[in-house]
């Protein structure tokens, strides 16, 4: 039998898809919880907006870095491929384990806690909490 031809992923995402994904993850994962704490610690709404703007700029730099890496590496695998190219197989393997065991689980837990907090607010009075 003839060897199978290698398959390649087709790029089907555009800028709109990427922006929608980033905005959805940001809004869905706790943006409604953190503003209270930021305002409490900095003391003013204006300063919290400055911090939000700086944080958004840093996030945009990270997103643009991933865009650049994505155009440089044509293989699928994302961060795994980037780390493997820079640091080797062991570092990329360990990264996958940390992601699978720690990072992804903690992200899901944070989203679940945020959901639970707001969901219970629908049914509880201020006096019933804690």
BAFI-3210 file (N, C-alpha, C; in Angstrom, 3 decimals, decimal comma, padded with zeros to 6 digits):
// residues 130
n [1|2|3|4|5|6|7|8|9|10|11|12|13|14|15|16|17|18|19|20|21|22|23|24|25|26|27|28|29|30|31|32|33|34|35|36|37|38|39|40|41|42|43|44|45|46|47|48|49|50|51|52|53|54|55|56|57|58|59|60|61|62|63|64|65|66|67|68|69|70|71|72|73|74|75|76|77|78|79|80|81|82|83|84|85|86|87|88|89|90|91|92|93|94|95|96|97|98|99|100|101|102|103|104|105|106|107|108|109|110|111|112|113|114|115|116|117|118|119|120|121|122|123|124|125|126|127|128|129|130]
n.u [000,842|000,449|002,177|000,394|-000,515|000,798|-001,252|-002,538|-003,487|-006,063|-006,132|-008,723|-009,682|-010,354|-009,595|-011,847|-012,944|-010,871|-010,835|-013,419|-013,216|-011,215|-012,448|-014,745|-013,636|-012,387|-014,498|-016,104|-014,618|-014,335|-014,188|-016,169|-015,895|-013,410|-013,254|-014,433|-012,620|-010,312|-011,011|-011,421|-008,792|-007,239|-008,617|-010,023|-012,254|-011,262|-008,475|-008,635|-009,562|-007,343|-005,510|-006,865|-006,663|-003,850|-003,412|-004,937|-003,468|-001,041|-002,035|-002,827|-000,316|000,727|-001,112|-000,554|002,047|001,614|000,228|002,261|004,054|002,410|002,335|004,920|005,387|004,282|003,204|000,728|-000,213|000,477|001,450|002,969|004,550|006,049|007,529|008,904|010,538|012,142|013,221|013,371|012,416|011,867|011,164|008,852|007,210|006,911|005,620|003,132|002,114|001,916|000,033|-002,178|-002,671|-002,531|-002,850|-005,114|-007,072|-007,245|-008,149|-010,696|-011,851|-011,857|-013,661|-015,944|-016,353|-016,858|-019,226|-020,867|-020,920|-022,351|-024,684|-025,775|-026,332|-028,696|-030,664|-030,339|-030,569|-028,862|-028,577|-028,612|-026,216|-023,043]
n.v [-001,179|002,227|004,922|007,108|010,407|013,318|015,155|018,461|021,216|023,474|026,972|028,562|030,531|033,942|037,425|038,414|036,083|035,459|037,736|037,582|035,197|035,877|038,045|036,790|034,862|036,536|038,089|036,046|034,877|036,073|038,880|040,331|040,080|041,025|043,980|045,242|044,653|045,885|048,627|048,975|048,683|050,649|052,995|054,813|055,263|056,262|055,705|052,936|052,487|053,326|051,336|049,167|049,819|049,726|047,018|045,848|046,687|045,323|042,715|042,764|043,000|040,483|038,897|039,715|038,806|036,031|035,855|036,493|034,355|032,285|032,715|032,147|029,458|026,724|024,358|022,440|022,768|024,889|026,537|024,403|023,676|026,028|026,162|023,770|024,243|026,279|025,371|022,590|019,030|018,010|020,255|021,125|018,902|018,836|021,260|020,697|018,858|020,458|022,299|020,607|019,511|021,572|024,411|024,476|023,246|025,016|027,308|026,483|026,040|028,661|029,920|028,404|029,052|031,793|031,753|030,344|032,165|034,392|033,105|032,182|034,634|035,334|034,049|034,521|036,652|039,599|039,313|036,574|035,589|034,058]
n.w [000,000|-000,733|000,892|003,056|002,218|003,822|006,064|006,316|008,314|007,502|007,335|008,690|010,260|010,845|011,496|012,831|014,012|015,822|017,486|018,568|020,028|021,927|023,289|024,265|026,030|027,867|028,959|029,903|031,939|034,514|034,471|035,571|038,261|039,196|038,924|041,207|043,308|042,340|042,309|045,045|046,017|044,677|045,026|043,371|040,597|038,201|038,317|038,349|035,776|034,322|035,090|033,993|031,276|030,891|031,495|029,472|027,250|027,670|027,450|024,770|023,557|024,191|022,754|020,128|019,943|019,993|017,594|015,779|016,284|015,453|012,707|012,057|012,701|011,099|011,887|013,678|017,136|018,713|021,650|022,596|020,361|020,059|022,431|022,249|020,028|021,024|023,506|023,568|023,659|026,281|027,898|026,548|026,844|029,664|029,981|028,781|030,636|032,943|032,048|031,592|034,137|036,074|035,153|033,305|034,852|037,041|035,756|034,899|037,408|038,453|036,697|037,261|039,978|039,747|038,244|040,073|042,194|041,107|040,332|042,753|043,872|042,656|044,109|046,810|049,656|050,872|053,624|053,996|053,102|053,616]
ca.u [000,000|001,208|002,090|-000,611|000,020|000,627|-002,381|-002,230|-004,653|-006,349|-006,407|-010,084|-010,039|-009,932|-009,443|-013,115|-013,020|-009,888|-011,297|-014,584|-012,732|-010,521|-013,432|-015,588|-012,901|-012,146|-015,757|-016,630|-013,775|-014,109|-014,039|-017,196|-015,525|-012,209|-013,316|-014,691|-011,384|-009,373|-011,438|-011,167|-007,369|-006,640|-009,327|-010,825|-012,670|-010,341|-007,232|-008,925|-009,635|-005,950|-004,959|-007,520|-006,073|-002,487|-003,536|-005,406|-002,337|-000,139|-002,702|-002,750|001,063|000,811|-001,883|000,189|003,186|001,120|-000,062|003,547|004,535|001,543|002,712|006,262|005,324|003,155|002,716|-000,274|000,314|000,546|002,502|003,838|005,517|006,933|008,453|009,772|011,533|013,054|013,863|013,511|011,287|011,550|010,448|007,513|006,452|006,564|004,628|001,833|001,656|001,506|-001,227|-003,246|-002,946|-002,643|-003,371|-006,465|-007,969|-007,448|-008,997|-012,073|-012,318|-012,141|-014,897|-017,038|-016,595|-017,493|-020,606|-021,585|-021,117|-023,432|-025,901|-026,369|-026,858|-030,066|-031,602|-030,046|-030,544|-027,596|-028,545|-028,443|-024,884|-021,957]
ca.v [000,000|003,475|005,698|008,176|011,767|014,052|016,091|019,758|021,969|024,653|028,162|029,008|031,592|035,277|038,343|038,470|034,893|035,575|038,774|037,035|034,220|036,580|038,816|035,826|034,285|037,579|038,421|034,861|034,285|036,799|040,327|040,939|039,937|041,781|045,437|045,641|044,585|046,884|049,944|048,997|048,814|051,880|054,111|055,645|054,636|056,716|054,937|051,551|052,484|053,390|049,987|048,323|050,161|049,178|045,558|045,527|046,890|044,177|041,547|042,906|042,661|039,024|038,349|039,973|037,887|034,726|035,964|036,417|032,975|031,455|032,846|031,585|027,998|026,233|023,107|022,590|022,483|026,143|026,786|023,233|023,780|027,167|025,790|022,705|024,856|027,125|024,728|021,157|018,123|017,860|021,447|021,158|017,828|019,288|022,319|020,064|018,286|021,556|022,814|019,639|019,226|022,757|025,639|024,325|022,965|026,236|028,196|025,973|026,285|030,089|030,196|027,781|029,854|033,044|031,416|030,001|033,407|035,172|032,300|032,207|035,983|035,396|033,424|034,814|038,045|039,992|038,813|035,121|035,207|033,747]
ca.w [000,000|-000,819|002,128|003,043|002,098|005,089|006,088|006,889|008,732|006,701|008,136|008,421|011,186|010,442|012,615|013,566|014,859|016,899|018,416|019,268|020,995|023,015|024,051|024,971|027,151|028,868|029,629|030,572|032,982|035,745|034,369|036,400|039,667|039,552|039,040|042,591|044,084|041,826|042,799|046,491|046,301|044,156|045,620|042,460|039,346|037,152|038,380|037,951|034,312|033,852|035,274|032,995|029,976|030,866|031,423|028,121|026,338|027,855|026,865|023,321|023,168|024,237|021,638|018,895|019,951|019,555|016,155|015,077|016,380|014,623|011,302|011,881|012,837|010,305|012,466|014,734|018,461|019,451|022,634|022,646|019,271|020,308|023,514|021,732|019,145|021,795|024,651|023,392|023,912|027,705|028,365|025,960|027,492|031,010|029,826|028,549|031,896|033,826|031,509|031,800|035,539|036,924|034,554|032,774|035,975|037,816|034,960|034,988|038,775|038,592|035,962|038,007|041,177|039,321|037,903|041,305|042,953|040,517|040,316|044,095|044,110|042,153|045,027|048,212|050,108|051,478|055,000|053,988|052,624|054,538]
c.u [000,886|001,089|001,093|000,081|-000,178|-000,533|-001,948|-003,534|-004,827|-006,680|-007,793|-010,538|-009,549|-009,845|-010,713|-013,298|-012,094|-010,326|-012,489|-014,167|-012,073|-011,504|-014,323|-014,896|-012,675|-013,412|-016,256|-015,817|-013,414|-013,966|-015,077|-016,861|-014,402|-012,374|-013,590|-013,413|-010,372|-009,735|-011,186|-009,697|-006,755|-007,376|-010,142|-011,142|-011,708|-009,050|-007,468|-009,045|-008,240|-005,304|-005,558|-006,924|-004,655|-002,525|-004,003|-004,306|-001,340|-000,733|-002,646|-001,346|001,263|000,076|-001,153|001,433|002,763|000,743|001,216|004,103|003,709|001,858|004,090|006,249|004,079|002,577|001,638|000,365|000,525|001,736|003,482|004,931|006,516|007,976|009,409|010,870|012,570|013,861|013,995|012,290|010,901|010,743|009,028|006,629|006,006|005,516|003,238|001,267|001,185|000,180|-002,383|-003,641|-003,251|-003,399|-004,814|-007,472|-008,266|-008,322|-010,456|-012,658|-012,674|-013,435|-016,092|-017,374|-017,273|-018,955|-021,416|-021,891|-022,305|-024,752|-026,568|-026,898|-028,297|-031,077|-031,398|-030,111|-029,167|-027,466|-028,250|-027,021|-023,940|-022,527]
c.v [001,241|004,246|006,855|009,533|012,498|015,040|017,390|020,454|023,191|025,812|028,678|030,102|032,926|036,168|038,421|037,285|035,010|036,602|038,259|036,037|034,912|037,350|037,875|035,210|035,316|037,893|037,230|034,382|035,235|038,295|041,038|040,875|040,891|043,302|045,941|045,698|045,633|048,269|050,063|049,272|050,120|053,134|054,976|054,883|055,016|055,922|053,477|051,441|052,564|052,009|049,040|048,563|049,589|047,657|045,107|045,674|045,736|042,901|041,584|042,575|041,154|038,373|038,555|039,089|036,510|034,743|035,819|034,996|032,042|031,561|032,245|030,055|027,502|024,926|023,398|022,258|023,719|026,260|025,619|023,330|024,912|026,809|024,705|023,282|025,647|026,341|023,214|020,360|018,055|019,051|021,488|020,072|018,248|020,400|021,725|019,477|019,380|022,138|021,881|019,469|020,492|023,891|025,503|024,057|024,203|027,232|027,782|026,223|027,755|030,458|029,620|028,576|031,178|032,813|031,143|031,249|034,192|034,407|032,312|033,585|036,134|034,949|033,785|036,313|038,347|039,419|037,317|034,692|034,984|033,372]
c.w [000,000|000,493|001,985|002,967|003,427|004,991|006,750|007,249|007,840|007,635|007,777|009,373|010,644|011,681|013,455|014,489|016,059|017,941|019,221|020,342|022,187|023,888|024,860|026,169|028,244|029,645|030,445|031,746|034,109|035,639|035,233|037,880|040,040|039,644|040,458|043,400|043,628|042,367|044,302|046,791|045,805|044,621|044,685|041,185|038,224|037,133|037,998|036,428|033,697|033,965|034,247|031,610|029,843|030,734|030,047|027,086|026,449|027,257|025,346|022,816|023,176|023,077|020,313|018,798|019,498|018,075|015,342|015,108|015,505|013,145|011,025|011,887|012,128|010,850|013,506|016,074|019,303|020,380|022,737|021,582|019,511|021,366|023,039|020,850|019,946|022,828|024,557|023,835|025,384|028,223|027,807|026,558|028,891|030,970|029,622|029,835|032,847|033,352|031,833|033,248|036,332|036,231|034,080|033,885|036,807|037,060|035,015|036,372|038,974|037,883|036,707|039,268|040,846|038,988|039,161|042,133|042,407|040,500|041,683|044,444|043,618|043,196|046,493|048,479|050,682|052,881|055,058|053,650|053,787|055,845]
res [x|x|x|x|x|x|x|x|x|x|x|x|x|x|x|x|x|x|x|x|x|x|x|x|x|x|x|x|x|x|x|x|x|x|x|x|x|x|x|x|x|x|x|x|x|x|x|x|x|x|x|x|x|x|x|x|x|x|x|x|x|x|x|x|x|x|x|x|x|x|x|x|x|x|x|x|x|x|x|x|x|x|x|x|x|x|x|x|x|x|x|x|x|x|x|x|x|x|x|x|x|x|x|x|x|x|x|x|x|x|x|x|x|x|x|x|x|x|x|x|x|x|x|x|x|x|x|x|x|x]
***
